[in-house]
Amino acid sequence: MKKATIEEIRKRFDNNVEEFSNLTEGQTSVVDAEVSLDIAAETVKRITPGALDLLDVGCGAGNYTLAVLSKMPDLNCTLLDLSERMLNRAFERVSKKTKGVVKRVQSDVRTTELKENHFDIILSGAVLHHLRDDKDWEGVFSKLYKLLKASSCLIISDFVAQDNDLLTEYMREKYMSYLKETAGEKYSREIFNCIAKNDTPRSMTYQLELMKKVGFRSFEILHKNMCFGTFCAVK
């Protein structure tokens, strides 16, 4: 199947603002969504307790930034997303939870220009699986590294593959069963059609090795369940 273009992905998220604004009912497709949010927020609180500036890459409706603000109030927040409608919703929600400066950047992380050595925290929730080839992946990881201050933290929580194709198949079978039990056959087929059209995930091992290659000095796997993982790196 031919993969979706950037414009097609943008339109998809324009049309799903309400879904991605509701963790309990709207993100059934994400295994352990609330667990991952809490782990991500607690991790940055412990690693970067004096943080001032946060960047949320592919911020969607702002769920990851809101989780961090619940533990680290009044950060300056830069929200980056392809979708203007998502950005507006995230800006509305985040602005109510911080006295810091909140900025919106409608752009693709691969091409946007942001200040290097500026951010204490970078969050990437359910977005990097849209990257395509190895050049894309390395370029984005290198950029995120450069945007962070020394001793600062990158958190990734995402849909992932396995290094072994047989295990990828197995984990997706388990995920299909989870979706059927949670939301029914029709919904599970819709999600898998969406994956086939939109996603090109890499394994956690691939991404951790890439973190090391671009310069990060330490890494941690924080949580993994089936096709979903949360992990971090420190510059």
NORHUUR-V918479 format. One record per backbone hydrogen bond with DSSP energy under -0.5 kcal/mol. CO is the residue of the C=O (numbers start at 1). NH is the residue of the N-H. Records with the same first field share a line. If there is no record, write none. Layout:
CO->NH, NH
This chain:
5->9
6->10
7->11
8->12
9->13
10->14
11->15
13->16
14->17
16->20
17->21
18->21
19->22
21->23
22->26
23->27
27->30
29->31
30->33
32->36
33->37
34->38
35->39
36->40
37->41
38->42
39->43
40->44
41->45
42->46
43->47
44->48
48->51
52->76
53->120, 121
54->78
55->57, 123
56->58, 59, 80
57->125
59->62
62->66
63->67
64->68
65->69
66->70
68->71, 72
72->75
76->54
77->79, 103
78->56, 80
79->105
80->58, 59
81->107
82->84
83->87
84->88
85->89
86->90
87->91
88->92
89->93
90->94
91->95
92->96
94->97, 98
97->74
101->77, 103
103->79
105->81, 107
108->111, 112
112->114
115->118
119->149
120->153
121->55
122->155
123->57
124->126, 157
127->130
128->131
129->200
133->137
134->138
135->139
136->140
137->141
138->142
139->143
140->144
141->145
142->146
143->147
144->148
145->148
146->117
147->118, 119
149->152
152->235
153->122
154->233
155->124
156->231
157->126
158->229
161->204
163->165
164->168
165->169
166->170
167->171
168->172
169->173
170->174
171->175
172->176
173->177
174->178
175->179
176->180
177->181
178->182
179->183, 184
180->184
184->188
185->189
186->190
187->191
188->192
189->193
190->194
191->195
192->196
193->197
194->198
195->199
197->4
202->161
203->207
204->208
205->209
206->210
207->211
208->212
209->213
210->214
211->215, 216
212->215
218->234
220->222, 232
223->230
225->228
227->160
228->225
229->158
230->222, 223
231->156
232->220
233->154
234->217, 218
